[in-house]
Amino acid sequence: MCVRAKEKTETYGGTSMKPRNLSTYIDGQSYLVTKNEITIEISQTFLDMTEYSEEELLNKSIKELFEILKIGPDIDIENIGEGKDYFLFTKSLDARFISIDVIKEEFEKIYIFSEKQNSRMNVKFPAVEALCSQGIMCVALFSAPDGTLLKANQTYLNFLDKPFNDMKNSIGKRIHEIITGWAGSSSEDIWRNVLSTQKTFYSDEYMFESERGVNYWQVTLTPVFENGILKYCLDIATDITEKVLNRRKLEEQAKTIEQQKRELEIVLDNMSDGFSIIDKDGNYINTNKTIKQWLKDANSNKIGDTLRTFKYFDMQGNEISKEDLPTARVAKGERIEQYEFLMKADRYEKYFSVSGTPVYDENGSFVKGVVNTRDITEIVSNRKKLREQMKEIKLKNKQMEAIFESIQDSISIFDKRGTYLLKGSTYKKLFEPTDNDVWTVTEKTDFYNLDGSHFSKEELCHSKLMRGEKVKNLKMKLVADGREKYLDVSGAPIFDENGDFDMGIMFSVDITNVINLSNQVKKQKDELEAIIENVSDGLILFNVDGRIEFLNEEAKKFVYNYGQYKKVGDSYNDTEYFDMNRNPISLSDLPGVRAMRGEKVNNYLFKVKRPDKIVYYNASGSPIYDSEGNVVSGLLCARDITELVNNEKKILEQKRMNEIIIENAYENLYVLDSNGKFLISRNNIIKEISTSFEDIEELCKALKYYNMDGNEIPLNRMPPYRVLNKETVQNEIMHLKGDGFEYYIIVNGVPIYDEKGNLLYGIITGRNITELMKSQQDLKETQKRLLDLEREKNEALENAMEMKDDFLSVISHEFRTPLNVINTAIQTLNLVYPDQLTDKVKTYIGTIRQNTNRQLRLVNNLLDITRSNAGRIKINKKNVDIVFLTKAITESVYEYASRRGVRVTFVPKLTKKIIGVDDEKYERIILNLLSNAIKFTPEGKSIVVSLRTVKSSVCIEVMDKGIGIPQDKIDVIFEKFGQVDSSLSRQAEGTGIGLSLVKKFVEALDGSVTVKSKIGNGTTFKILLPDKTVIEEYNEKPMIDLMNDNRLIQNTNIEFSDIYL
């Protein structure tokens, strides 16, 4: 993954610019474009190479994009150095070896990525690809010296800790990031040694210790060179942990077997059972001490020798012949399991149980027999006793069954196999009668703790009993066949004479009703506690001694430093109490203390002065009595009414303030009830009326009321009546007339409702605006006179402007005729007498031609201005390729620009774009902007014409590096005859109407033009035209061939005629 980064940047006058034919340079290449470090464009070739979609990379910062592609090694985005090698990773984590070229513009950068030939893994390292695909060995390829993982198979990744065993989390990361415990390990030392010596490392048994344990590997770490330079390290490893461990295990096993052999001999000699080994001829190869002790009087070396001393009988009393002896049967290849028999001699008899197994060689031939003999004399004796006991037990069982049938609790007895020996009648009601063992019940029933957790099989009562554990009051819920039962289970195991479990007894009490009742009580308790904790009142519960037993969260807020509040009255030490008349409250009169005395307190209001604040409370307290009428505790309920008390104070204060305001306000105020009777009547305006009115009818009939149109207002449309009809009156002006007086009043009215929406009362206010209205009338008359004078002046000025435009139009047409004649004469001289003209004459003719063009440019502009003022700009839109048209216009000025030492570059972001535009007007626009740019751009500087799409518009920008425009002159340049003074203005002339025409032409094309400029840094004109096509008429002329027609050349000569070269 090697990259050779070069800055392909052309510099003109110290400014970094894109090459002139950039679109040709990057065509077909993998590239991306950034603006202000944000990716704004990505080529399809780049997307194909990286396998990412445009949505995944576009609008990302260049730093984010490089991180997504994992570009390395050690890349510095700001300074991509020459001669350095880089790599990136595709979305499918394949490495790509690339080169990067960076092209810089003023605001944009273009990054061109070129993939090296034959650099892909399957071509460059086919052997590595083959090893990876096999998956037998662990294979990984790292870059050197940074150790970035470039390629690895899943076999290698499987031995990495999570999350690095997933390829997306490991490919592209450094080796120390993906291998746990790498830093300071011997593996790191080996890696460094390979890099320094550049020699292969090999180990046939390498131990690597990590957090997951110790692994053993057969490892080869090989340096890989390119052009004699170490570029990669290939790590091939095979996990031999199991092989090493198996070898060591076999070594340990050999030692163990030898030790076990010695121990076995000791065990055999000390075991209580008899142990013997016989060969195929019936000879005893080996017998332990127990066998020798039993047969000490028989002198036995071979099967049957004991028959001289003992006789053998089966358990039915039949004598056993020599051929049927258990040892003889084993010697004949028969396998015997716990064969029981009786051995007799004089005054001696013993019962034995024999098990024997024949041993064969690889050919299936009998080699020897192993016989184990156990003395069961005592067991047989106990069996006889047990049979007698069982008879008694059966009798007692029948008696117990009768007893169990009459017991209400569920009783069951089961044996060591889980089979029920006895089930009480209540138990039969809980479970199916066909459930004959505990395991069937377990499969059909779900068992739960009371907290809802599931009982495992080992936690059930019968399992515990079988393990020998006692069970006491184990509470559980049973769910079977849609039924739920709660049981309280107890049980005890019964052991046999050997201490082994023999049977279990379980007692089950149905506590379903008790549990349901308990759950109901708990639910009610929880609900009550939730209510208590969330009520807005503070609740304090205390005992007869006044000790606090409970405070809810709200009560804790009431008491200052409640953590020290242990007893009723403790707060009296740091808090003062007052009644609502500001009288101090003694300790004995506190509501809680009164409740302790058996007194009931209702809605007691008082003030509390705490160290931190003053609070008002409404408290109620009550004593709680026992069954004998003695006070055992008390409950105090208190509510914080501080806000209510403060609000009441504010209301009283506000009421007094309102009364003062009403008495002294220079307004009329009326408050009336729903029947129209006045509750408040204040007449502070109309001094001529001194009568006090009782209701609105009297008020409305006392005077004449008119609206602003001079019409008398009907009684039902008077503001008081409208308010009573639930209508709001806002800023209504009324004209009041009486005997010898009149007033103008602005009236507002609003109805007030209760909580049910019924009208309570209405409020009407009136403000005297008589002086204001009279002033406005005088002002209107004055304004009317001024407007009439202004109108007459404007009409005279418009007539003068029309006469001026007509004059300019006539003069312009008169100028054009002789100018055309002069032009024709100059062309004739150049065509007919080219060889007869001296250089001096040609210079004079050139000067004449240039000044003629200047006059034509002036005439054309004046004509366009007059047409524009008259609204006669004719627009003839056609569907043209705006990219081609702009390119042709730009290239037509190259000669003028090069003569002034200025470079003009056309940079399109599109190859073709068809829109509806008037090509002649568009040509005038671009030529005018280029003319201005060349005029005011010093030698050695540059001009860039760019074209791109922006949303639903086509954007054309003309950007120069000239002298710039002052901010206070930006708005002037688009006005007629508007000019900006400049140190370069002496080098070019103009009337100041060109940019005014540019703006008018652009607006006539349904577009817009804006300008940005900074003194000393140049100017940028931005044109936006609609990205739309037009329906063309069949008789319209096609767009001229700009490359072959001389109209563009002639127009360029005219437009640039005022530039002195």
N, C-alpha and C positions, 0 to 999 in steps of 0.2 A: 504494500500500500504506500507507494512513494509518490510524492508530489513535488514538482518544481514550480514554485510560485514566482511569477514575474509581474511587475506593475506595468501594464500596457497603457500608459497614460501619455498623451501628447500635451505639451505645455506651450501656450501662446501668451507672451507677455507676463509670465509668472503665474498664470492661472491654469489649474488642472482641468482638462476638458476631455470629453469623449471623442474618439477619432471620427472624422467626417463621415466615413461609410461604415458606421457601427453595425447597422442592420445587416450589412453583408458579412461583416467580421464574425458576428455571433450566430448567423443563420445556421440552424441545424445542430447547434452545440447545446450542451447541458449547462444552463446558467440560471441564476436568480438575480433579481434586482431589489435593492433595499433603498429606502428613503428614510432618513433620520433613524437608521439602524433597524427599521421594520421592513420585513419582506413584503414587497408589493407586487412582484411578478415572478413566475417560475415557468421555465420552459418545459414542454412535454417530454423532451429528451431527458431532462433532469429527473422528472417524475418516473419515467420508465426505468432509469438507472437505479434510483433509490427505492422503487416499489411503493413509495408513499403517494397518497392522494393530495390534490391541491388543497383541500380543506384542512388536512393535517399539518401543512407547512406554511400556508399563506397567513399573513398578518402576525407571524411570530417574529420576535426579535432575532437578530443574527446570532446572538449568544444562545438563545433557546434552541434555534435550529441546529447549530453546531453540536449542542448537547444531545438532541434527538438522534442525530446521525452519528454521534460518538466519534467525531473527527479527532484524530490524534496522529502522532503523539505530541503532547505538550505544545498545542497550537496557540499562538498569540494572535487573536482576531485583529488587533490594531496594527500588527506588524508581521504580516505573513512573509517570512524571509525567503530569499532566493536559495536554491540548492537544497532546501530541506524536503524531507519525505513525509507524506501524510497518508492517512487511510480513513475510510468511512465505512459504515455498516448499513446495509439495506434493511428494509422492514423485516425481511425474513432472516436477518442477522448474517448475511453473507458479506464477507469483506470485499471492498472494492479499492483498488490501488489507483490513485488519481493524481492529476496535477491541477493547480488552481491559478487562474489569472484574475487579477483585480483591476477593474477599470473604474476610475473615480470621476464623478462630476461634482458640481457645486453642492447639490443636495442628494445625489444618488450615487450608489456604488453598484457595479455589476460584477458578480463572482462567476467565473467560467470554470467548470469542472470538466477535466478531460481524463477519461479512464485510460490507463496505460495498456498497450497492446499485450496480449498473451499474459495478463497479470492475474486472471481469475484463478481461484484455488484449483479447480478441476484441470486447468491447463498448466499452471505453474507448479503445483504439487500433486500430480496424479497419484503418487504412491500414498500420500497422506489421505487423499480422498478415499482410496481403496481400503486403507486400514480403518478409517472412520466408519465406512459403510459396513464392514464385517462385524463390528461390535464385540469382538472377542477380547481385544486388548483396550486399555484406556489410552486414548490418543488425544494430545492437545498441542496446538501450535501457538507459540507466544512471539510477540515482537521483541526485538532486543535493541537497546538494553532496558527499555522501560517496563517490559514484562506484561504487556497488554494481551489478553486472550483473544486470538484471532479466529481460531477454529477448534472445536472439540466435539467428540462424539458423546452420546448420552451415557455410554459406559463410564467415561471419565467423570461426567457431571454427577452420576449417581453416588459417587463417593464424597461429594462436597456437602457441607452442612446446608440446611435450608436457610435462606431461599435460593442459594446459589446453585442448587441442583437443577434449577430451571434455566434453560439456555438464555431466556430473555433477561435474566438477572445476572448473568455471568459474562456473556460475550461482550467484549469491549471494555471490561474492567481489568485493573491491575491484579497481578497474582497475589499480592498481599491483601487485597480486598476480598477475594473469594475463598481463600484457604484459611480456615480458622487456626490460630496459633502459629502463623507463618513467621511473624516477627521474632527474631532471636532463636529460631529453630535451626536444627542442623540442615534442614532442606534449604533454608535461605543461604547458609554458608556454601552448600554445594552449588546452588545457582550462581552465586557471586564468583566462585572458583571457575565455573565453566565460562562465564563472561570474561574473566581476566586471562585465563590460560587459553581460551578458545579451543579446548579439547573436550572430547566426549567423556561423560561420566557414566559408568555402568556398575550396578550392584545386583547380585543374584539373590540377596536376602537383606533388603533395606527396611529397617523398622522406622515407622512414623507414628509419633504419639500425638493425638489431638484430643479435643474435648469428648469425642465419641469413643475414645479408647485407643488401643494400639493395633495398627495394621502392619502387615509385612508385604513388601512389594519386590518384584523383579523389575528394576528401573533402568532405562536408558535415556539420558538427557544429551541431545546432540545439537551442537551449534550448526546453523545453516548460513552459508555465505552467498552474497551476490556481488559480483565484480570484485571479489577479494575482501569485501566488507561484511562483518558479522551483522546479519539483519534479523535472524529468527532463532528460536530455540524450539526443537521438537522433543516433546516429552511423551515417551511410550512406556507404559507400565502395565504389569500384570499382577493382579491380586493373588498372592500365594499365602495369605493369612491362614486359610483353612488347611493347606498342605503343611505349613510349619507347625500349626497347633496340633494336627493329627499325628505328626511325627513325635512331637513332644509327649502327646497323650499316650502313644504306644509305649514310649520309654517308661512313663509313669505306671502304665498298666502292668508292664512286665515286673516292675518292682512290687506292685500291689499284689499280683498273683502269687508271687513267691511268699510274700508275707501272709496272704490269706491261706495258703497251703499249710504253713506252720500253725496258724491260728486254728484252722479246721481240725487238724489232728488233736489239738488240745480240747476243742469243743466236743468232738466226737467221744473222747475219753471221759468227758465230764457231763455228758447229757444223760438224762434219766431214761430216754428211750434206748432200745437196743438197735445197734447198727451193724450190718454185716455185708460183705461183698463175696459173691461166689463166682467161680469160673464155669465154663461150659460143661465140665466134668462133675460138677457138684461139689467141688472142694471149696472150703472156706478160705478166701484170700486174706480177708481182714475182718476182725470182729472187735467191737469196743469193749470197754471194761464191763458195761452193763450186761451184755450177752454172756460174757465169761462168768459173771457172777451168778446169772440164772442157771447156767449149765455146768457149774463147777464139778458136779458129781457125775456128769455124763461123758467126759473125755471125748468131745465131738470134734472131728476134723473134716467130716464129710456129711452131706445130707443123709439122714436116716440113722446115723450113729446114735442119736439120742433115743431111738426106739428101744434100745436095750434097757433104758432107765425109765423113760416116760411113755405114757400113752396119750394120744391126741383125739379129741372129740369135737364135732361141730356144735353149734349152739342148739341143735335139736337133739343132741345126745348120741349121734352116730359116730362110731370110731372112724378115724381118718387113716388110710393106708399110706405107705411110704410114697407112692406115686402121686398121691393127692395132697401131700404136705405143701403148704404155701411156697416154701423155698424150692421144692422140686418143680412146681408149676412155673415159677419165675425162670428156673434154669432151662425150662423147655420153651421159653420165649413168651410166656403169658404175663400180662400186666395185671396186678392185683391191687384193689383199692379197699383198705380197711376191712380185711377179712378177719372175722372173729372166731376164736376157737378156745377150747379148754385143754390145758396140759395137766396130767395127773401123775402122781407117784405116791408111794406110801406116805401117809400123813402129810401130803403136800399137793396142792392144786392151785393153779393160777389161770386167769383169763387173759388172753392177749388179742390185740388187733394188729394185723400185719398189712403193710403196703409194700409192694415190690415192683421194680421197673427193670426190664431187660435193656442192655446197652449193646448196640450193633456197630460194626465197623462200616467203612464206606461202601463195602460190597454187600451189605445187608446181613452179614454173618454175625451170630451171637458171640459176644466177647465176654461179657460178665453181667451179673445181676446185682442190683442194689436193693437191699431189703431193710425196711424200718419196722421195728417191733415195739409196741407200746403195751405196758401192763395196765389192763382195764379191770382188774379184779374188783377194785373198790367201786368202779363205775357200774359194773354188772350188779354188785350188791345193792347199790343205790337205786338201780332201776327196779329191782324187786320191791324195795321199800316204796318207790315212787308209784308203782302200780297200785299198791295198797292205798297209798295216799290219794291217788286219783279217784278211786272209788268213793272215798270220803268227800273229795272235792266236788264230784259230780252231784252228790247228794246236797252238799252245801250250796252249790251253784243254783240248783232248783229253788232252794230256800231264798237265796239272794235275788234271783229273778223276780220272785214274788214281791220281795221288799222294794227292788228298784222300780217295779211297775207302779208302786204306790207313791214314790218320791217325785215331787214336782220338778226339782232340778234335773237337768240332763246329765245322765251318767253313762259312761262308756268304758269298756275294758278291751284292750287289744294286746296281742302277743308281739313277740319280737319281729315277726314278719309284717306286722301292721294289720293283721286280720282281726276283725272284731270278734271277741269272745262273748261280749254281752253289750246290749244297747237298751237303755231305759226307754220307757214310753215317750217321755218328753223329747229325747234325742231323736226318736223315730219321726216326730213331727217336724223337727228342724231339717232333716235330711231324708233322701229317698230310702225307702225300705230295702231297695236292691243294692245299696252301697254297702258292700261287705268288708271293705278295708279302708284304711285312712287315706290311701293313695287315690282311690276313686273319688273320695270326698274332696281331696285337694285339687284334682283335675277339674271338677265341676264347679268349684267355688273359688271366688276371689276373696282374699283376706286383707284387711287394711287396718293400720293403726288409727287411733281416733284423730290424729292430725292429718289423715288422708294419705300417708305414705303406705306403699304396698309392702306386705309381709313377704319376705323371701321364704322359700321352702324350709330352710334351716332354722328360721325364726319361729315356725309354728310350734304349737304345744306338743304335738306327738313327736316331732323331731327332737325337741329338747328332752322329752322323757326317754326316748330311745338312746340319747347320749348320757342318760343317767342324771339329768338335771331336774330339780323340782321346779314347778311352776306355781306361782301364787298370784291370783287376781290379775291375770293378763287380760286386758280389755281390748276387744277387737270388733271390727265390723265385717259381717259376712254378706256377700252379694252373690246370689245364685238364682237363675231363672227369673230375673227381674224383681226378686224379693231382697229386702235389706233387713238384717238383724244385727243387734249389738249384743255381744256376749261378754260375761266376766268368767274367765276360764282359770281353773286351778287343777293341778295334777301332781301325781307322785309316781316314780318308777318303782317296780318291784324286781329284785335281783334273785338269781338262782344261787346255789350253794358256792359257785365259783366267783360270785360277785359280778357276773355278767347280767345284762338286762334280760329279763324274762317276760315281763308284761307291764303295761301302763294303765293307770286309772285316771280318767278325766272327769271333772265336775264342771258343768257349764250352766251359768245362770243367765236367763234372758233379761237384759237390762235395756231393751229398746225403749220402753216408755220412760225409764229414768234418763237415758241419754237425750231423748227428744225434749224432755222437760228441761234438762240442764242446758241444752243448746238454746231453747227459747229464753230461759232466764239470762244466759250469757248475752244473747242478742239484745235483750231489753236493757241489760246492764251497759253494754257497749253503746247503744243508742243514747241512753241517759247520760253517760260520760261524755259522749260527743256533743250532746246538747249543752251540758254544763260548761264544757271547755269552749264552746263557740258562742254562747249567749253574750250579748253586749254588756250585761250586768255582771258586776263582780260578786262572787259567792264565797263566803267564809263560814266554815263549819268548825265549831269548837265544843269542847266538853264542858261539864258542869264546873270544872276548875278554871275555865277560860283558856285552856291550852288549845292552840290552833291544830286541827286535824286535817284540814283541807283548804286550799285556796285555788280557785281556777285561774287561768292565765290573765283574765281581765282584772281579778282582784289583786294580783301581784303588781299591776300598774298603779293601783290606788295608794299602796303603802310605801312610804319612803324607806329604801333599804330593806326590802321585805325579807331578805335572808336572815336578818337579826330579829324578825318579828315572830316570836314564839308563843306569845300569850296576848289575849285581848287586853288592850290598854298599854302595851309596850310602846306603841307609837306616841304616847303622850309625852315621852321623854324628849323628843326632838320635834314635835309637831304641835301647833296651837289650833284649837277648835273654837269656832264662833257660830252663834245662831244667825239668822238672816237679819236680825236687828243689831248685829255687831257685838252682841254680848258674849263674853267668854263662856265656854261650856266646860264644866268640871268633869273630872275623870269618871265620877259616879253617874253622870248624866249622859255619857257616851252611849249610842244606840246598842253596841254590843254588850256593855256592862248591864244595861237595863234589861236586855233579853236574858242574861245570866240570872237575873233576879226573878225571872218569870214574867216580866212585863212584855207586852206585845207592842211593837213600834211600827207605825204606818206613815210612809211618805214624810219622813223627817228631813227637812232641808237645813243644811248647815255649810259653813265655810271652813276650809282646812288650809292653814298656812304652813306649808312644808319648807324645809331649808332651801329647796330648789325652785318652788313655784307655789302659786295659790290656786286651789281647786275648790269647786262647789260640788256637793253630793246630795242626792236624794236617797235616803236609806230607809229600809224596812227590816225589822228584826223580829224573830219569833223563837220562844223556847220550845224544846221538844221534850215530851214527858214519856215516862215508862208506863207500864200497865197499872201501877199503883198511884200514878199522878205525880211522881217526883220528877223534877227537872234533871234530865240526864245530859242534855246537850243543847246547843243553840245554833240558829242559822241566821246570818246577816246578809242581806242583799243590798248592794249599793250601786248607784248609777251616776256616772260623771255627767253633771249638768252645767259644767263650766261654760261651754259654748252657748248653751241656752240662756244662762244668766247674763253673759256678756252681750249676747244679741239683744236681749230685752233692754239692757242699759243703752245700747246703741240706738235701739228703736225709740226709746223715750227721749234721748238726746236729739235724734234726728227729727222727732216730732216737734220738739221745741224750736229747733232750727228752722223747720219748714213753716211753722207759724210766723216766725219773725220775717222770713223771706216773703211769705204771702202778704203780710201787712205792708211791707215796704217795696214790693215789686212794682215796676211800671208796666203792669199787665193786668188784664182782666182774668179772673179765675172763677170758674163755676163748677161745683160738684153737685150732681143731682142723682136722686134715687131712680128706681125703675119706673116710678109713676110720674117723673118729671118734676118733682118737688126739689127745691134747692136745699142741699145740706150745707154748702158753702157758697156765698155770693160776694165776690170782690170786684167792684167797678173802680179801677184806678186810671181809666183813660178818659171816658166821656164825662167831663165835669158838669156839662149842661144838664145831665140827668141825675137827680139826687134821690129818686124814688128807689126804695128797696123792694125788689120783685120777689114774689112767693114761688112762682114756677116759670117754666120756659115759655108758656103761652103769653104771659104778661110781658116778658122780655122781648119776644119776637114781634109783638104787636105795637111796641112803644115807638119804633122807628121804621124807616123804609130801608130795605137792604137790596143792593144791586150787585150783580156780578160784573166782571171786567168788560163784558160786551155791552153793558148799560141796561141789561134786562133785569127786571125786578125778580127776586128769588121767591118762589112759592113757599108757603109756610112749611109744607112737609119736606122741603129740601133744605131747610135751615139746619146748620150743623148740630144743634141740640137734638132735633128730631131724628136726624140720621144716626147719631150715636146711640139713641134709645132703640133704634132698629138694628143695633149691633154692627154698625158701619164705622170704620176708622176714617177720620178726616185729617188730611195732611196738607199744611201750607196753602190753605184756600184763602184767596184774597177777596174781601167784601168791601163794598163802598156803602157807607152808612150816611143817611141824610136825615136831618131834623129841621126844626124851625130856626133857620139862620145859621146853621153849622153843618159840617160834613167831616167824615173821617174815613181813612182807609185802614182796615185792620186785617192782619193775617191770622187765620184761625186754625187751630189744631184740636182734634177731639179723639178720645179713645174710650171704648167700653171696657169695663172690668167685670170678670166672671168669677163665679165660685167654682169649686172642684167638679161640679156636675154640669158646668157649662151654662148655668143660669146667670142672667145679668144682675150684678149687684148694684153698680152705679156707673155713672159716666163722668168724665172729666173733660172740660172744655176750657182752652186758654185762648186769649186774644192779645196780639201785640200791635201797638200803634205804629203804622208805617206811612202816615199821612205825608210827612216831610219828604221821605224817601220817594214816594210815588210822584209828588210834585216835581222833585229834582229830576227823576227819570223822564217825565214828560218834557221838561225843558231841554234835557239832553237829547231826546229823540228829535225834537224840532231842529236843534243845532246840527245834529248828525245828518239829517235830511238835506239841509242847506249845503253842507260840505260835500255830500255825495253827489248832489246835482252839479256842483262846480267841478268835481273830479271827473265826472262822466263827460262833461263838455271838453275838458282838457284831453282825456284819453281818446275821444273821437277825433280831435284835431291832430293828435300825435299819430294815430293809426292812419289817417289820411296822408300825413307827411311821410310815414314809412312806406306806404304803398307807392307814393310818387317816387320816393328814393329807389325802391326796388325796380320800378318800371324804368327809371332813368338808367340804373346799373345794367338792366337787361338790354336796353337799346344800345348803350355804350359798348357793352361786351360784344354784342353781335357786330357792331360797327368795327370794333378792334379786330375781330376774328377774320374778316374779309381781307384786309391788307396783310395780316400776318400769314394767312394761307398763301397769298400771292408771293410774299417774300420767301416762304418755305419752298414753294414750287420753283422759284427762280434759283435758289441755292441748289436744289436737287438737280435742276437742269444743268447748271454750271459743272457740278460734280460728275454728271453722267456724260455730258457732251464734250466738255473741255478738260478732262482729268489731267492730260499731259501738258496742257498749255498754261496751267495755273502754277505760279511760283509758290514756294513754301510760305512766303510772307502773305501772299493772297489767300492761300489755304488757311492760314492762321486767322486772317480777318474774317474769312467766310465762316470758320468754326465759331468765332466770337459772335458773329451775326446769328448763326444757327442756334447757339446756346441762348442768346438773349431773346430770340424769337420764341424758343420753347418756353422760356420763363414767362414771356407775355401770354403765350397760349395757356400755360398752367394757371396764371392769374385769371385769365378770361374764363377758363373752364370752372375754376373754383367760384368766381363771382356768379356765373350762371347757375351753378348748383346751389349756391346760397339763396339766390332769389327764388329758384324753384322750391327749395326747402321751405322758405318763409311763406310761399304761396301754397304749400301743401301739394306740390306737383312732382314729387320725386317718383319716377316710374321704376317699378321693380319687375324684372322679367326672370323668374326663377326657373332653373333647369336642374335635372338630376345629373350631377357631375361628381367625378372622383376628387374629393377635396384634398386628398393626399398628393395626387399627381399635380393638381392645379397649384397648390402651395409650393411644391417642389420646383415647378417651372418658374413661378414668380420669384422665388428666392434665388435660384440660379441666375436669373436675368440681371441681378445686381452685383454678381461676383466681381465684374470688371471694375465697377465704381468703387467697391469696397477695397479691392486689392490696391488700387491707385492711392488710396488714403492709408494703406498699411493696416487695414482692419480685416479680420477674418470673419466670414459669415458661414454658419453651419446650419443645415436643416436636419433635425433629429426627430423622425416620426416614431411613434409607438405602434403604428398601424401600417400595414402594407397597402391597404385599399379601403376606402370608405366613401360610399355614394350617399350624398345628401342633396336636398333641394336648395339651390343658392343662385343668386344673380352673379355670374362669373365676372362681369365687367365691374360691378360695384365692389365685389370681393377683391378684385385686382387693385382697384384704386386704394382700398383700405390697407392692404399689406404693403403696397409700394410707398404709401404715405408714411406708415410706421417705420419701414426700413430706411426711408430717406431721412427721417428725423434721427433714427438711431445712428446712421453713418455720419450725419452732421456733427453730432455731439459726442462721438466716441473717439478718444485720442488714438493716435497711431500705436500699434502693438497690442491693442485691446481686441475683444471679440464680441460677436453678436450671435445669439443662438435662436433659431426659430424652431419651436417644438409643436407637436400635434398629438393629441390623445383624446380619448373619450372620458367624460366625467358624467356618470349617471345617464341622463337622457339628453346630453349635450355633447357637441364636439368643441374641444378647448384648443385654441391656437394662442401661443405665447411668443412674444418678441422680446427677448431679454438682451440688454446690452451692458457693457462694463464702462459706460461713459460717465459724464460729470454728474448726472443725477439731477433731481428736481427738488427744491426746498418744499417742506411739508405745507407751508402756508400758501404755496402756489399750485398745489395739486388740483384744487377745485377750479383754478382759473384756466388751465390749458385746454379744456373742452369748450370754452366760451368763444364766441366769434371775436376775432382779432386779439385773442389772449396770447401774450408772449411772456417768456421767462428770460430775464437778463442772464447772460452767461459770458464767461471769458472766451468761449469759442464762437459766440454769435457773430463775430466779425468775419468768420470764415464761411458763413452761409447766410443767406437772406431768406425772408419769408414774410407773409402777411399776417400769419397767426390764425388763418382760417382753416388750415388743413385738418387739425385734430377735431375741430368743430364738425367738419364734414364727415370725418371718420365715425364720430359718435352717431350722427344722423343716419349714415348709410347702414351701420351695424343695427341700429334700432329699426330701420326700415326692413332689414332682413330678419326681424323678430329676435334679435340677439342682444347682448349687452357687452360693454367694454369697461374695464377697470384698469387702474394703474397703481403700481407700488414703486417707490423710489426712495433712495437714500443718497444724500450728498456724498460724492466721491466713490460710491459703490455701484452706480448704474441704475437703470430703470427697466421695469418689466410691464409691458402692456398685455392684458389677458382678455381674449375675446371668446365668448360662449355663443355658439350657434345651435339651433335646434337640430337634433339628430333625427331628421325626418326627410322623407322623399316627397315629391309633388307629382300630381297627375299632369303630364305634359300634353299640350295640344299638338295635333298632327302638323299644323302649319308652322310650329315654332322652329327656329333655326337651330341646328346642332351646335354644340360648343366648338369653337374654332380650334384648330390645331396649333397649340401654343408653341410647339417646337419648330413649326415651319412658317407660321404666319408672322409678319413683321409688326402686327398691331401691338403686341406686348413690348417689343423693342422700342417702338415709337413712344408708347405710353411711359416706358421707363425713362427714356431720354427727356421727355417733358417733365416727369415728376422729379427727376434728379437735376434739372437744369439750374437750380439755385444753389448747387454745391460747387464751390470753386476748387478745382482739383490742381 
